Amino acid sequence: MVQYQARLDSTFAALSDVTRRGVLEQLGRADASVTDLAERFHMTLTGMKKHVSILEDAGLVKTEKVGRVRTCRLGVDRLEEEAAWIEQYRQLWSARFDALDELVAQMKHQENADAKRKRK
């Protein structure tokens, strides 16, 4: 459980930054070198390397170095557990909102019935 929580923490921490989410979006379209990403996001190479490192530590990005070029690609398998965790809570809240909708419908029905009785 603790290891699972640590993985969720690292994933969500990585996703908390707008630049890193942008990098993931970009890599969803095509693999890119760290240099290309740095240029695209108007950052220094050092700054982009830090972002890529955080994404890689979280398992969201895989890198491969060939010569002097480090190419990044999505690590898609990693988000399955996170998506399942989110889905669990989505189902919980969906059920709660469905119950609330039912309660509101019952209250409106009762309110309408009470109003009809008062008019008679």
PyRosetta script that sets phi, psi and omega in degrees:
from pyrosetta import init, pose_from_sequence

init()
pose = pose_from_sequence("MVQYQARLDSTFAALSDVTRRGVLEQLGRADASVTDLAERFHMTLTGMKKHVSILEDAGLVKTEKVGRVRTCRLGVDRLEEEAAWIEQYRQLWSARFDALDELVAQMKHQENADAKRKRK")
pose.set_psi(1, -45.7)
pose.set_omega(1, -179.0)
pose.set_phi(2, -63.4)
pose.set_psi(2, -41.8)
pose.set_omega(2, 179.2)
pose.set_phi(3, -64.1)
pose.set_psi(3, -41.0)
pose.set_omega(3, 178.2)
pose.set_phi(4, -60.8)
pose.set_psi(4, -44.5)
pose.set_omega(4, 179.3)
pose.set_phi(5, -63.7)
pose.set_psi(5, -39.8)
pose.set_omega(5, 179.1)
pose.set_phi(6, -62.9)
pose.set_psi(6, -38.4)
pose.set_omega(6, 178.0)
pose.set_phi(7, -66.0)
pose.set_psi(7, -43.6)
pose.set_omega(7, 177.3)
pose.set_phi(8, -61.5)
pose.set_psi(8, -43.0)
pose.set_omega(8, 179.7)
pose.set_phi(9, -59.6)
pose.set_psi(9, -45.6)
pose.set_omega(9, -178.7)
pose.set_phi(10, -67.7)
pose.set_psi(10, -36.6)
pose.set_omega(10, 178.6)
pose.set_phi(11, -65.7)
pose.set_psi(11, -50.1)
pose.set_omega(11, -177.9)
pose.set_phi(12, -68.7)
pose.set_psi(12, -31.9)
pose.set_omega(12, 175.2)
pose.set_phi(13, -64.7)
pose.set_psi(13, -41.9)
pose.set_omega(13, 178.4)
pose.set_phi(14, -64.2)
pose.set_psi(14, -39.0)
pose.set_omega(14, -178.8)
pose.set_phi(15, -77.0)
pose.set_psi(15, -10.4)
pose.set_omega(15, -176.0)
pose.set_phi(16, -73.9)
pose.set_psi(16, -13.4)
pose.set_omega(16, -177.2)
pose.set_phi(17, -100.1)
pose.set_psi(17, 132.7)
pose.set_omega(17, -176.8)
pose.set_phi(18, -63.3)
pose.set_psi(18, -36.8)
pose.set_omega(18, 179.3)
pose.set_phi(19, -65.8)
pose.set_psi(19, -43.6)
pose.set_omega(19, -179.7)
pose.set_phi(20, -65.9)
pose.set_psi(20, -37.5)
pose.set_omega(20, 175.4)
pose.set_phi(21, -64.2)
pose.set_psi(21, -37.8)
pose.set_omega(21, 177.2)
pose.set_phi(22, -64.6)
pose.set_psi(22, -39.5)
pose.set_omega(22, 177.5)
pose.set_phi(23, -62.0)
pose.set_psi(23, -43.6)
pose.set_omega(23, 178.6)
pose.set_phi(24, -62.7)
pose.set_psi(24, -41.1)
pose.set_omega(24, 176.8)
pose.set_phi(25, -59.7)
pose.set_psi(25, -45.8)
pose.set_omega(25, -179.7)
pose.set_phi(26, -62.6)
pose.set_psi(26, -44.9)
pose.set_omega(26, -179.5)
pose.set_phi(27, -68.8)
pose.set_psi(27, -21.6)
pose.set_omega(27, 174.2)
pose.set_phi(28, -67.0)
pose.set_psi(28, -24.9)
pose.set_omega(28, 177.9)
pose.set_phi(29, -87.5)
pose.set_psi(29, -39.6)
pose.set_omega(29, -178.4)
pose.set_phi(30, -168.6)
pose.set_psi(30, 149.5)
pose.set_omega(30, 174.0)
pose.set_phi(31, -61.1)
pose.set_psi(31, 154.0)
pose.set_omega(31, -179.0)
pose.set_phi(32, -151.2)
pose.set_psi(32, 152.9)
pose.set_omega(32, 175.2)
pose.set_phi(33, -79.7)
pose.set_psi(33, 161.0)
pose.set_omega(33, 177.7)
pose.set_phi(34, -61.2)
pose.set_psi(34, -38.3)
pose.set_omega(34, 179.0)
pose.set_phi(35, -62.3)
pose.set_psi(35, -45.0)
pose.set_omega(35, 178.3)
pose.set_phi(36, -61.5)
pose.set_psi(36, -42.1)
pose.set_omega(36, 179.3)
pose.set_phi(37, -64.4)
pose.set_psi(37, -42.5)
pose.set_omega(37, 179.3)
pose.set_phi(38, -60.5)
pose.set_psi(38, -43.1)
pose.set_omega(38, 178.5)
pose.set_phi(39, -65.0)
pose.set_psi(39, -45.0)
pose.set_omega(39, -177.3)
pose.set_phi(40, -61.8)
pose.set_psi(40, -34.4)
pose.set_omega(40, -178.0)
pose.set_phi(41, -100.5)
pose.set_psi(41, 9.9)
pose.set_omega(41, 177.5)
pose.set_phi(42, 53.0)
pose.set_psi(42, 50.9)
pose.set_omega(42, -178.4)
pose.set_phi(43, -125.3)
pose.set_psi(43, 164.6)
pose.set_omega(43, 171.8)
pose.set_phi(44, -73.5)
pose.set_psi(44, 158.0)
pose.set_omega(44, 177.8)
pose.set_phi(45, -61.8)
pose.set_psi(45, -39.5)
pose.set_omega(45, 178.6)
pose.set_phi(46, -62.2)
pose.set_psi(46, -43.8)
pose.set_omega(46, 178.9)
pose.set_phi(47, -62.5)
pose.set_psi(47, -43.4)
pose.set_omega(47, -179.9)
pose.set_phi(48, -68.2)
pose.set_psi(48, -36.9)
pose.set_omega(48, 177.7)
pose.set_phi(49, -59.3)
pose.set_psi(49, -38.1)
pose.set_omega(49, 178.3)
pose.set_phi(50, -64.8)
pose.set_psi(50, -44.4)
pose.set_omega(50, 178.6)
pose.set_phi(51, -62.0)
pose.set_psi(51, -45.8)
pose.set_omega(51, -179.5)
pose.set_phi(52, -63.5)
pose.set_psi(52, -38.0)
pose.set_omega(52, 178.9)
pose.set_phi(53, -62.0)
pose.set_psi(53, -42.9)
pose.set_omega(53, 178.6)
pose.set_phi(54, -64.2)
pose.set_psi(54, -43.2)
pose.set_omega(54, 178.4)
pose.set_phi(55, -64.9)
pose.set_psi(55, -38.0)
pose.set_omega(55, 179.7)
pose.set_phi(56, -69.1)
pose.set_psi(56, -42.0)
pose.set_omega(56, 177.6)
pose.set_phi(57, -60.9)
pose.set_psi(57, -33.1)
pose.set_omega(57, 179.1)
pose.set_phi(58, -81.3)
pose.set_psi(58, -5.8)
pose.set_omega(58, 179.7)
pose.set_phi(59, 80.9)
pose.set_psi(59, 11.7)
pose.set_omega(59, -178.0)
pose.set_phi(60, -87.2)
pose.set_psi(60, -20.5)
pose.set_omega(60, -178.6)
pose.set_phi(61, -134.3)
pose.set_psi(61, 143.0)
pose.set_omega(61, 172.9)
pose.set_phi(62, -113.8)
pose.set_psi(62, 141.3)
pose.set_omega(62, 176.5)
pose.set_phi(63, -123.7)
pose.set_psi(63, 153.5)
pose.set_omega(63, 177.4)
pose.set_phi(64, -140.4)
pose.set_psi(64, 129.6)
pose.set_omega(64, -179.1)
pose.set_phi(65, -102.8)
pose.set_psi(65, 122.9)
pose.set_omega(65, 175.4)
pose.set_phi(66, -124.1)
pose.set_psi(66, 111.6)
pose.set_omega(66, -175.1)
pose.set_phi(67, 66.6)
pose.set_psi(67, -123.1)
pose.set_omega(67, 179.9)
pose.set_phi(68, -100.2)
pose.set_psi(68, 2.5)
pose.set_omega(68, -175.5)
pose.set_phi(69, -106.2)
pose.set_psi(69, 125.5)
pose.set_omega(69, 175.3)
pose.set_phi(70, -103.4)
pose.set_psi(70, 114.8)
pose.set_omega(70, -178.3)
pose.set_phi(71, -99.1)
pose.set_psi(71, 137.4)
pose.set_omega(71, -178.9)
pose.set_phi(72, -109.8)
pose.set_psi(72, 143.7)
pose.set_omega(72, 173.0)
pose.set_phi(73, -145.1)
pose.set_psi(73, 161.5)
pose.set_omega(73, -179.8)
pose.set_phi(74, -66.6)
pose.set_psi(74, 144.6)
pose.set_omega(74, 171.3)
pose.set_phi(75, -105.0)
pose.set_psi(75, 72.0)
pose.set_omega(75, -167.7)
pose.set_phi(76, -63.4)
pose.set_psi(76, -28.8)
pose.set_omega(76, -177.6)
pose.set_phi(77, -60.9)
pose.set_psi(77, -27.1)
pose.set_omega(77, -172.9)
pose.set_phi(78, -66.2)
pose.set_psi(78, -33.6)
pose.set_omega(78, -174.2)
pose.set_phi(79, -78.0)
pose.set_psi(79, -6.0)
pose.set_omega(79, -179.3)
pose.set_phi(80, -63.0)
pose.set_psi(80, -44.3)
pose.set_omega(80, 179.9)
pose.set_phi(81, -67.2)
pose.set_psi(81, -39.7)
pose.set_omega(81, 179.7)
pose.set_phi(82, -66.4)
pose.set_psi(82, -41.2)
pose.set_omega(82, 178.1)
pose.set_phi(83, -63.5)
pose.set_psi(83, -38.4)
pose.set_omega(83, 177.8)
pose.set_phi(84, -65.3)
pose.set_psi(84, -39.8)
pose.set_omega(84, 178.4)
pose.set_phi(85, -63.1)
pose.set_psi(85, -45.3)
pose.set_omega(85, 178.9)
pose.set_phi(86, -64.6)
pose.set_psi(86, -41.5)
pose.set_omega(86, -179.1)
pose.set_phi(87, -61.9)
pose.set_psi(87, -36.8)
pose.set_omega(87, 177.9)
pose.set_phi(88, -58.6)
pose.set_psi(88, -44.5)
pose.set_omega(88, 179.9)
pose.set_phi(89, -75.5)
pose.set_psi(89, -30.8)
pose.set_omega(89, 176.2)
pose.set_phi(90, -63.0)
pose.set_psi(90, -42.7)
pose.set_omega(90, 178.4)
pose.set_phi(91, -64.3)
pose.set_psi(91, -41.5)
pose.set_omega(91, 178.5)
pose.set_phi(92, -60.0)
pose.set_psi(92, -50.0)
pose.set_omega(92, -178.7)
pose.set_phi(93, -69.2)
pose.set_psi(93, -33.9)
pose.set_omega(93, 177.2)
pose.set_phi(94, -62.6)
pose.set_psi(94, -43.4)
pose.set_omega(94, 178.2)
pose.set_phi(95, -63.8)
pose.set_psi(95, -40.1)
pose.set_omega(95, 179.1)
pose.set_phi(96, -66.1)
pose.set_psi(96, -41.3)
pose.set_omega(96, 178.6)
pose.set_phi(97, -68.6)
pose.set_psi(97, -35.6)
pose.set_omega(97, 175.6)
pose.set_phi(98, -61.9)
pose.set_psi(98, -42.6)
pose.set_omega(98, 178.1)
pose.set_phi(99, -64.3)
pose.set_psi(99, -39.6)
pose.set_omega(99, 178.0)
pose.set_phi(100, -65.4)
pose.set_psi(100, -42.1)
pose.set_omega(100, 176.2)
pose.set_phi(101, -58.5)
pose.set_psi(101, -42.2)
pose.set_omega(101, 179.6)
pose.set_phi(102, -64.2)
pose.set_psi(102, -42.3)
pose.set_omega(102, 178.9)
pose.set_phi(103, -63.4)
pose.set_psi(103, -44.0)
pose.set_omega(103, 179.0)
pose.set_phi(104, -63.2)
pose.set_psi(104, -41.5)
pose.set_omega(104, 178.6)
pose.set_phi(105, -61.9)
pose.set_psi(105, -42.4)
pose.set_omega(105, 178.5)
pose.set_phi(106, -63.6)
pose.set_psi(106, -42.4)
pose.set_omega(106, -179.5)
pose.set_phi(107, -65.3)
pose.set_psi(107, -40.0)
pose.set_omega(107, 177.9)
pose.set_phi(108, -65.0)
pose.set_psi(108, -41.1)
pose.set_omega(108, 178.5)
pose.set_phi(109, -61.8)
pose.set_psi(109, -45.0)
pose.set_omega(109, 178.7)
pose.set_phi(110, -63.6)
pose.set_psi(110, -41.5)
pose.set_omega(110, -180.0)
pose.set_phi(111, -62.8)
pose.set_psi(111, -42.7)
pose.set_omega(111, 178.5)
pose.set_phi(112, -65.6)
pose.set_psi(112, -40.6)
pose.set_omega(112, 179.2)
pose.set_phi(113, -64.7)
pose.set_psi(113, -41.2)
pose.set_omega(113, 178.8)
pose.set_phi(114, -64.6)
pose.set_psi(114, -40.2)
pose.set_omega(114, -179.7)
pose.set_phi(115, -65.3)
pose.set_psi(115, -38.4)
pose.set_omega(115, 179.1)
pose.set_phi(116, -65.0)
pose.set_psi(116, -41.4)
pose.set_omega(116, -179.4)
pose.set_phi(117, -64.9)
pose.set_psi(117, -37.8)
pose.set_omega(117, -178.5)
pose.set_phi(118, -68.9)
pose.set_psi(118, -32.6)
pose.set_omega(118, 179.8)
pose.set_phi(119, -70.9)
pose.set_psi(119, -24.1)
pose.set_omega(119, -176.7)
pose.set_phi(120, -81.3)
pose.dump_pdb("model.pdb")
